[in-house]
């Protein structure tokens, strides 16, 4: 069994466990603020994934939201980047529209990405260089679109921020329309499947984007920070994921004009990490 | 067969026709602007619904988006308020997440509401006074929530508008989070099923909200314009749909403070109709 096949089985099994636990009551606890809910399911799922990776591949490394895993500083061996429940608020309030996300990197290079929409039972997955799949259906390359005919994913919350809002407003105004689904991992794979032409957010952790990014790259999409730099799985970052034409238009017509504010925000992200 | 049973069969059959036509190519035409796409499917579906109502109930009246039906000025007999495709941009860009919406009124009083999420094959429906259903499952009454623990539906587009944006921003900031799904009919039934605690938008036509409103009322939710007034199926309106506690909080803490701007917007809606 390849690591890819193992990971595919593991994420599906983890999803089945989530469904089982959801039939019981959900015990919710708050982390630092009411917007940052985390559930027992989150922790149990990360532990399940971590323990199974360690049992089968004791020399692999794991980066995860809930603190399981290892402190990593640079590229070494096989690294799994795991988000047990992406879209925690959807999980709590909607009992659906959340995902398990796994990105696997080998010596710093993308190896495979998985985003599992648990309640809809849709697994988005890709092995680098071999194309992306929605369950067993190949996902075609995404078409290029200019902003004015694009539907973009962006949370309304960001438009209320004083400086950031001023950068994002002209983008929303020029776009055909905007959507907000509340799960970064799902919104990134929605770009890969063409439901969204792009997805923009000022702050994600590596486990939010690692799986989706590998899938998006396989269908010709591009993901960077708002300055256009390559994303690292070792630090939080601002995010723009889109088809190549839209990505290029957003960087040159919008983000480059505001490079000083964006660099400041990126620096704050690193400082607060 | 009751009108309710007839309407239920009709909307499901109309949905099946949509799926069939979607397997063929979709010919898109633009109405007044690129944000206002309308498809052959839209027109064909409205004609199908209109013709079938007229065949079975020649004395009923129909209000519809695409111009079929009758010019109505006040409450008379049985009136069907029909949106053949709500969420046209989702239809065009996503091939899913759109709905057929039907609200039926008898002598000005709500009789039955239907919102059919075609691609997910979920029919939300309610006969006034007899409870609401998601397919065959009764929808429970929705819980009361304060804004600070609520997920609200609001399109990011509205936050970029100069005066309206200033009214909506504090709401988005105080809410636990915000979502935007791109179909008013679906967003209203999401309030009814508790996926969203509320849904706010400055402008809807009667066919966008008539079906969903009847469903929402059956589970204890409330829908009015932003001034708190009862909605009419004969004119466009601003919209706030929510559980009762949230509805009351939004009106008294947010919209009443801005009543002059809101009245102005409401007047413009009527003038432009």
Contacts between the chains, C-beta under 8 A, distances in Angstrom:
chain1	res1	chain2	res2	distance
A	34	B	148	7.0
A	34	B	149	6.7
A	34	B	176	6.3
A	35	B	176	6.0
A	35	B	177	6.7
A	89	B	151	6.4
A	89	B	176	6.6
A	89	B	177	5.2
A	93	B	151	5.1
A	93	B	176	7.9
A	93	B	194	7.6
A	93	B	195	7.1
A	93	B	197	7.9
A	94	B	151	7.8
A	94	B	194	8.0
A	94	B	195	4.7
A	148	B	34	7.0
A	149	B	34	6.7
A	151	B	89	6.5
A	151	B	93	5.1
A	151	B	94	7.8
A	151	B	182	7.5
A	154	B	156	5.6
A	155	B	156	7.5
A	155	B	177	7.4
A	155	B	178	6.3
A	156	B	154	5.6
A	156	B	155	7.5
A	156	B	156	4.5
A	156	B	159	5.6
A	156	B	172	5.0
A	156	B	178	4.1
A	156	B	180	6.6
A	157	B	172	6.0
A	157	B	173	7.6
A	157	B	177	6.7
A	157	B	178	5.9
A	159	B	156	5.6
A	159	B	159	4.0
A	159	B	160	6.6
A	159	B	165	7.7
A	159	B	169	7.7
A	159	B	172	7.6
A	160	B	159	6.6
A	160	B	169	4.5
A	160	B	172	5.3
A	160	B	173	5.1
A	165	B	159	7.7
A	169	B	159	7.7
A	169	B	160	4.5
A	172	B	156	5.0
A	172	B	157	6.0
A	172	B	159	7.6
A	172	B	160	5.3
A	173	B	157	7.6
A	173	B	160	5.1
A	176	B	34	6.3
A	176	B	35	6.0
A	176	B	89	6.6
A	176	B	93	7.8
A	177	B	35	6.7
A	177	B	89	5.2
A	177	B	155	7.4
A	177	B	157	6.8
A	177	B	182	6.3
A	178	B	155	6.4
A	178	B	156	4.1
A	178	B	157	5.9
A	178	B	180	6.1
A	179	B	180	5.1
A	179	B	181	6.7
A	179	B	182	5.5
A	180	B	156	6.6
A	180	B	178	6.1
A	180	B	179	5.1
A	180	B	180	4.3
A	181	B	179	6.7
A	181	B	181	7.7
A	182	B	151	7.6
A	182	B	177	6.3
A	182	B	179	5.5
A	194	B	93	7.6
A	194	B	94	8.0
A	195	B	93	7.1
A	195	B	94	4.7
A	195	B	96	8.0
A	197	B	93	7.9
